[in-house]
Amino acid sequence: MTAEFVRHGALLVPVDTLEQLSGEAAELREQLAAERALQSVQREDVWTRRATSVQHELAMAEVDEQEATAKRARRERIRDAAEADELAALYRRAASSGARARIRALILGSAEMRALRIAKVRTVALWAGLPVLAAFAVWSTTGVQAGVVRLLDLARGSAAWAASWAVEPALIVIVALIIIGRAVLRSSGGDTDWRATVAEWVALGLSLALNILGGWHGGWSGLLTALPHAIGPLGCAGTAFLIGLFDSYTAAARPWDNAPRLDELGLFRDHDAPVLAAVPPAVSGGAPVPRTDTGRAVPARTGTGPGRPRPVPAAGTGRRPLTSRTGTPTGTGTGSPKAAARAFWDAETAAGRTPTGAELARAAGRDSDETGVFRRYARDWAAALTSKEQADVAS
């Protein structure tokens, strides 16, 4: 019996095994396809898991970034609010303290303050120089006494010897009186002449000569030993010279030149003094007089008879009235800022408008009304205008 073979690819297989091999191949094919499908599903699962994880990480990173952004924005808002508060406080401080500092600088630069500082120099020179002069005088008192005793050959313990101790104090008192008198005269518009200067230096020279004489024991060597005794009178002379020097500087100063007056600065507000009504004749029995806008009536004092009528302050000014003693009130002249503001006020109110403080300040030549002077002018003048209108209606 001969077996039959068939070619199956590169192999010769028996015919009877072909069907068996085909079944095995189909089974293997199915097995391999199942394995491939399983691997594909596993890879797809791995990819899905990885993609889901990455998307989760990205989403969490985005949330973290949003959180960091929100925190940073909140910190910036807090910092901006704090800086805004500091800036507002700085602006308020500049608007108030800065304005006060500017006003203080203007006042310190005024002629009146310059005059006060110059007068302070004279006062300090006197108060500091006179004690130094007295100290040197105490030092030279013994030398002058010895010089007087030696010059007059006074006996120790005699009345003249005791009186010689008063020579140096007397000389220094003369010098001090000349210094003080010169300072007072120069501060009052006067001055001393050459005679006072001669008397001053004669007293100092006499003190110096008596000191040297009291310490000189003869010869050139004695003169060298006597020179230290001149420390006291030389100190007195130097101190007197320095006091006179600074006093001459003070007298030569011109604080009113090239400096504004206080009333030209327009910085001060008028005092809130009540406007006094005319005082009626004295009434016996202590009858009350009209009220003075202070909230209560003031009883009249017992009259002392007729006398000179007392001036009454002008309404709305709070200043002293114009009299033969006071002269023209300061700051109310035709060229003052208040006069310019008043003229503008009268023109505007005559046209039926009520100007503000800023408008009054501009009319007076000011850039702004930082001190509130012109706002107060507007308020006071408006109150006076209202009172006048009410009085007209009542009449």
C-alpha positions in Angstrom: 0.0 0.0 0.0 1.5 3.2 -1.1 1.1 6.4 1.0 0.0 9.5 -0.9 1.8 12.7 -0.2 0.9 16.2 -1.1 3.0 19.3 -1.1 2.0 21.7 1.6 4.2 24.7 1.2 7.8 23.4 1.3 6.8 20.2 3.0 5.4 16.9 1.7 2.8 15.7 4.1 0.6 12.7 3.9 -2.8 13.2 2.5 -4.5 11.9 5.5 -2.8 14.4 7.8 -3.7 17.4 5.7 -7.1 17.9 7.3 -5.6 17.4 10.7 -2.9 20.0 10.1 -5.5 22.4 8.8 -7.5 22.1 11.9 -4.5 22.6 14.1 -3.5 25.6 12.0 -6.9 27.1 12.4 -6.8 26.5 16.1 -3.3 28.0 16.3 -4.5 31.0 14.3 -7.4 31.5 16.6 -5.1 31.2 19.6 -2.6 33.6 18.3 -5.4 36.0 17.3 -6.7 35.8 20.8 -3.3 36.5 22.2 -2.9 39.5 19.9 -6.3 40.8 20.9 -5.4 40.4 24.6 -2.1 42.3 24.1 -3.9 45.0 22.2 -6.4 45.3 25.0 -3.6 45.4 27.6 -1.7 48.1 25.6 -4.9 50.1 25.2 -5.5 49.8 28.9 -2.0 50.9 29.7 -2.4 53.9 27.3 -5.7 54.8 28.8 -4.4 54.6 32.3 -1.3 56.6 31.4 -3.4 59.2 29.6 -5.8 59.4 32.5 -3.0 59.9 34.9 -1.3 62.5 32.8 -4.6 64.4 32.4 -5.1 64.2 36.2 -1.6 65.5 36.8 -2.1 68.3 34.3 -5.5 69.2 35.9 -4.0 69.2 39.4 -1.1 71.4 38.2 -3.6 73.8 36.7 -5.5 73.9 39.9 -2.2 74.5 41.8 -1.3 77.3 39.4 -4.8 78.9 39.9 -4.3 78.7 43.6 -0.9 80.3 43.5 -2.2 83.0 41.1 -5.1 83.7 43.5 -2.8 83.9 46.5 -0.4 86.2 44.6 -3.2 88.4 43.5 -4.5 88.5 47.1 -1.1 89.4 48.4 -0.8 92.1 45.8 -4.2 93.5 46.7 -3.2 93.6 50.4 0.1 95.3 49.5 -1.6 97.7 47.2 -4.2 98.6 49.9 -1.4 99.1 52.5 0.6 101.3 50.1 -2.6 103.2 49.2 -3.2 103.8 52.9 0.4 104.9 53.4 0.1 107.2 50.4 -3.1 108.7 51.6 -1.6 109.2 55.1 1.5 110.8 53.4 -0.8 113.1 51.4 -2.8 114.1 54.5 0.4 114.7 56.4 1.8 116.7 53.5 -1.5 118.7 53.2 -1.6 119.5 56.9 1.9 119.3 58.3 3.5 120.4 55.0 1.2 123.4 54.9 2.0 124.2 58.5 5.7 123.8 57.8 5.5 126.1 54.9 3.6 128.7 57.0 6.2 128.2 59.8 9.0 128.8 57.2 7.3 131.9 55.9 6.8 133.2 59.5 10.4 132.5 60.4 11.5 134.4 57.3 9.5 137.4 58.1 11.0 140.7 59.1 9.5 140.5 62.6 11.1 137.1 63.3 14.4 138.3 61.9 14.3 141.3 64.3 13.5 139.0 67.2 16.5 136.7 66.4 18.8 139.7 66.1 17.6 141.0 69.5 18.2 137.5 70.9 21.8 137.8 69.8 22.3 140.9 71.8 20.6 139.4 74.8 22.7 136.2 74.7 25.9 138.3 74.2 25.1 140.2 77.4 23.9 137.3 79.5 26.9 135.2 78.5 29.5 138.0 78.4 28.8 139.7 81.7 29.3 136.6 83.9 32.6 136.0 82.1 33.6 139.6 82.7 32.7 139.2 86.4 34.8 136.0 86.6 37.9 137.7 85.2 37.3 140.7 87.5 37.3 138.4 90.5 40.6 136.9 89.3 42.2 140.4 88.9 40.8 141.8 92.2 43.8 140.7 94.2 46.3 142.0 91.7 44.6 145.4 91.5 44.5 145.6 95.3 48.2 144.7 95.5 48.9 147.4 92.9 47.0 150.1 94.7 48.7 149.1 98.0 52.1 149.3 96.4 51.4 152.5 94.5 50.0 154.4 97.5 52.2 152.6 100.1 49.2 151.7 102.3 49.5 150.1 105.7 48.1 146.7 106.0 44.8 146.7 108.0 44.2 150.4 107.5 40.9 151.8 106.1 42.5 152.7 102.8 43.9 149.2 102.5 40.5 147.7 103.1 38.9 150.1 100.6 41.5 149.1 98.0 39.6 145.8 97.5 36.7 147.7 96.0 38.8 149.4 93.2 38.6 146.5 90.7 34.9 145.8 91.3 34.3 149.5 90.8 36.2 149.6 87.5 34.4 146.5 86.2 31.0 148.0 87.2 31.9 151.0 85.2 32.7 148.8 82.2 29.6 146.7 82.6 27.4 149.9 82.9 28.9 151.3 79.7 28.3 147.9 77.9 24.7 147.6 79.0 24.0 151.3 78.4 25.4 151.0 74.9 23.3 147.9 74.1 20.1 149.5 75.4 20.7 152.7 73.5 21.5 150.9 70.2 18.4 148.7 70.6 16.3 151.9 71.1 17.7 153.8 68.1 20.5 155.6 69.9 24.2 155.1 70.4 27.2 156.2 72.5 30.0 158.4 71.3 33.8 158.2 71.7 33.7 159.4 75.3 32.0 156.3 76.5 34.5 154.2 74.6 37.4 156.1 76.1 36.0 155.7 79.7 35.6 152.0 79.1 39.1 151.4 77.9 40.6 153.7 80.5 39.0 151.6 83.3 40.3 148.4 81.6 43.7 149.9 81.1 43.9 151.1 84.7 43.0 147.6 85.9 45.7 146.1 83.7 48.4 148.6 84.9 47.5 148.1 88.6 47.7 144.3 88.1 51.2 144.5 86.5 52.3 146.9 89.2 51.1 144.6 92.0 53.0 141.7 90.6 56.2 143.5 89.6 59.1 143.1 92.0 61.6 145.2 90.0 63.8 144.6 87.0 63.1 143.0 83.7 62.9 139.6 85.3 60.3 141.0 87.7 58.3 142.3 84.7 58.2 138.8 83.2 56.8 137.4 86.5 54.3 140.3 86.6 52.8 139.5 83.1 50.8 136.4 84.4 49.0 138.8 86.8 47.6 140.5 83.7 45.5 137.4 82.8 42.5 138.9 84.7 42.4 142.4 83.2 43.3 141.1 79.7 40.3 138.6 80.0 38.1 141.5 81.0 39.3 143.6 78.1 38.8 140.8 75.6 35.3 140.0 76.9 34.3 143.6 76.8 35.6 143.9 73.2 33.7 140.8 72.1 30.5 142.0 73.7 30.9 145.4 72.0 31.7 143.7 68.7 28.5 141.6 68.7 26.5 144.5 69.9 27.8 146.5 66.9 26.9 143.6 64.6 23.4 143.6 66.0 23.1 147.4 65.6 24.3 147.2 62.0 21.8 144.4 61.1 18.8 145.4 59.0 16.1 142.8 59.5 13.4 144.9 57.8 15.3 145.1 54.5 14.2 142.6 51.7 12.0 140.7 54.1 8.1 140.5 54.1 6.1 141.7 57.0 3.7 139.4 58.7 0.7 141.4 57.6 1.9 141.0 54.0 1.9 137.2 54.2 -1.9 136.9 54.6 -1.5 134.0 57.0 -3.4 135.0 60.1 -7.1 134.8 60.8 -8.8 137.6 62.6 -9.6 136.9 66.2 -13.1 135.8 67.0 -13.8 138.8 69.2 -17.5 139.6 69.7 -18.8 142.8 68.1 -19.6 145.2 70.9 -22.7 147.3 70.7 -22.7 151.0 71.7 -22.5 151.3 75.5 -25.5 153.3 76.9 -25.1 155.9 79.6 -24.5 154.6 83.1 -27.7 153.6 84.9 -27.9 153.5 88.6 -28.9 150.3 90.2 -26.7 148.0 88.1 -29.2 147.6 85.2 -27.9 145.0 82.6 -26.5 146.3 79.4 -27.2 144.8 75.9 -25.8 141.3 75.3 -22.5 141.0 73.5 -23.1 137.7 71.7 -21.5 135.8 74.5 -24.6 134.0 75.5 -25.3 135.9 78.7 -26.0 139.5 79.9 -23.2 141.4 81.6 -24.3 143.7 84.5 -23.2 147.2 84.2 -20.7 148.7 86.7 -21.6 151.8 88.6 -20.9 154.8 86.4 -18.2 157.3 87.4 -19.6 160.2 85.4 -19.2 161.3 81.9 -15.9 160.7 80.2 -14.3 160.1 76.8 -16.4 157.7 74.7 -14.7 154.4 74.1 -14.2 153.3 70.5 -16.2 150.3 69.3 -14.6 147.7 67.0 -15.9 147.8 63.4 -18.5 145.1 62.7 -17.1 141.9 61.2 -13.4 142.7 61.6 -12.6 141.7 65.2 -9.8 144.3 65.1 -9.2 147.5 67.1 -11.0 150.5 65.7 -9.3 153.3 64.0 -8.3 156.0 66.5 -5.7 158.7 66.9 -3.6 156.3 68.9 -3.9 153.1 66.9 -3.6 154.6 63.4 -4.6 152.5 60.3 -5.4 148.9 61.2 -2.7 146.5 60.0 -3.7 144.3 57.0 -6.8 146.2 56.0 -5.2 148.7 53.6 -6.2 149.1 50.0 -3.4 147.0 48.8 -3.8 144.1 51.3 -5.1 140.7 50.2 -8.1 141.1 52.5 -9.0 144.4 50.8 -8.8 142.8 47.4 -10.9 139.9 48.5 -13.5 142.3 50.1 -13.7 144.3 46.8 -14.3 141.1 44.9 -16.9 140.0 47.4 -18.8 143.3 47.2 -18.8 143.2 43.4 -20.1 139.6 43.3 -22.8 140.0 46.0 -24.0 143.2 44.2 -24.4 141.0 41.1 -26.4 138.4 43.2 -23.6 135.8 43.5 -21.9 134.5 46.7 -18.2 133.8 46.1 -16.4 130.9 47.8 -13.2 131.0 49.7 -11.2 129.7 46.8 -12.6 132.5 44.5 -11.7 135.1 47.1 -8.1 133.6 47.4 -7.7 133.9 43.6 -9.1 137.4 43.6 -6.4 138.3 46.3 -3.6 136.8 44.1 -3.3 133.5 46.0 -3.0 130.2 44.2 -5.1 128.4 46.8 -6.6 128.9 50.2 -4.5 126.4 52.1 -4.8 128.2 55.5 -8.6 128.7 55.3 -8.3 132.4 55.8 -10.5 133.3 52.7 -13.0 130.6 53.6 -13.5 132.3 56.9 -13.8 135.6 55.3 -16.5 134.3 53.0 -18.3 132.7 56.0 -18.1 135.9 58.2 -19.1 138.2 55.4 -22.0 135.9 54.4 -23.2 135.9 58.0 -23.0 139.7 58.2 -24.8 140.0 54.9 -27.6 137.6 56.1 -27.9 139.6 59.4 -28.1 142.8 57.4 -30.9 141.4 55.1 -32.8 140.2 58.2 -32.5 143.6 59.7 -33.8 145.2 56.5 -36.8 142.8 56.4 -37.6 143.5 60.1 -37.5 147.3 59.5 
